[in-house]
Amino acid sequence: MDRTVTWGILGTGDIARQMAEDLRLVPRSELRAVASRTPHRAEAFGETHDIPVRYGDYEALAHDPAIDVVYVATPHIRHCEDTLLCLESGKGVLCEKPLAMNRRQVDRMVAAAEETGCFLMEAFWTAFFPAIQSVGTQLAEGAIGVPREVRATFAYPAKPDPTSRIFDPALGGGALLDIGVYTVALADLVFGREARAITSEWRPASSGVDLAGSVTLDFGEGQRALLDFSLDAPPAQGATITGTEGVIELPERFSQPDFYTLTQAGVTETHRFARKGYGYHLEAAAVTESMLAGQTQCPTVPWSMSQRVVQTLDRVREQWGLRYAAE
Ligand SMILES: NC(=O)c1ccc[n+]([C@@H]2O[C@H](COP(=O)([O-])OP(=O)(O)OC[C@H]3O[C@@H](n4cnc5c(N)ncnc54)[C@H](OP(=O)(O)O)[C@@H]3O)[C@@H](O)[C@H]2O)c1
């Protein structure tokens, strides 16, 4: 019989709920356990999503010998400690974005994965969408010549709730780490290296986190990325990649796109892709396959990519003087 990979979910919030639904779509995977800080939340989540094993603390999940991989779905400030707990207990980890609060923490997580020989990946789900994979192929095949510029915008009007994770500095809130990270990661998918120079601006929320930001990444050699993100603007999410011989546009939801357009020599063609579930099953399937193949990282979102992205986030926050107490 084919071996399966057994999954546990750590945290019972919004994204954990969506992943629990999508994990049902992943071949050779079984969602076996969930852990919450409070037993009744684990019970309720397990009941809703038909998960047989329910733990009222995170350690118990990390030490369950029947679990192969844990999906860490806690607020950013916990990603490092929750991931280390699981890696050091011999579990693979798929950890939500941003992989951690800063480069130092990401390096610790990568070192732990190396030392334990366990799988680790940042849940940058965007990279696994067929539309993004196809854009990657177009870029590699020179469909737009040499890429010169990435423009990406990610904005939505977040409910100004000071108790929400999004606005709470104690939980690592703010636009850059929550949605700006997608724009930085998209630029990394295109250029694959760290920016030589960064210029940026930001607007703080009353809680002290960043409400909105604009970042220009200068990669040298005439290549740059112009990135905007905001928690208090009308919904807008799109990206354009301009090259010497063409343009690729992801006009809607570039973080989870169903289509893109390619314009070459004045002719535009649209490439569409079918969607199943929310789209989180795509990254989860890659994790399952990597683990079945005995790999400790996935080539689509390797550790080096997460390290470059978080380094950029660090450099931007350094310019803003934005530090979190939890760091
Ligand atoms: N990939 C995506 O599309 C996507 C979308 C949204 C969010 N995310 C990422 O996923 C992570 C979680 O986001 P979310 O929107 O699911 O958050 P959320 O709804 O607030 O849920 C977070 C969960 O983490 C647990 N937790 C542990 N310590 C906590 C603390 N001190 N305060 C609050 N909750 C705590 C809680 O579960 P228990 O009480 O059961 O322990 C809570 O339900 C974030 O890092 C975010 O960036 C990714």
The ligand as an ORCA input file, in Angstrom:
! r2SCAN-3c Opt
* xyz 0 1
  N      -1.479     31.944      3.613
  C      -2.522     32.722      3.781
  O      -3.307     32.969      2.880
  C      -2.768     33.301      5.134
  C      -3.984     33.921      5.395
  C      -4.226     34.374      6.668
  C      -3.235     34.256      7.632
  N      -2.050     33.676      7.344
  C      -1.023     33.547      8.383
  O      -1.443     32.571      9.312
  C      -1.114     32.969     10.625
  C      -2.369     32.946     11.474
  O      -3.306     33.854     10.927
  P      -4.887     33.735     11.215
  O      -5.513     34.798     10.405
  O      -5.357     32.346     11.070
  O      -4.905     34.172     12.757
  P      -6.033     33.915     13.840
  O      -7.361     33.705     13.188
  O      -5.887     34.963     14.860
  O      -5.622     32.503     14.477
  C      -4.383     32.288     15.096
  C      -4.492     31.089     16.017
  O      -3.231     30.936     16.668
  C      -3.427     30.486     17.999
  N      -2.659     31.369     18.905
  C      -1.557     31.023     19.596
  N      -1.096     32.033     20.329
  C      -1.942     33.065     20.124
  C      -1.994     34.383     20.632
  N      -1.098     34.844     21.507
  N      -2.986     35.174     20.206
  C      -3.903     34.735     19.325
  N      -3.899     33.478     18.811
  C      -2.927     32.651     19.211
  C      -4.911     30.506     18.285
  O      -5.335     29.143     18.262
  P      -5.614     28.376     19.643
  O      -6.287     29.365     20.548
  O      -6.500     27.281     19.223
  O      -4.303     27.899     20.182
  C      -5.525     31.255     17.107
  O      -6.765     30.745     16.744
  C      -0.452     34.356     10.510
  O       0.945     34.233     10.628
  C      -0.828     34.829      9.121
  O       0.201     35.597      8.503
  C      -1.822     33.188      6.118
*
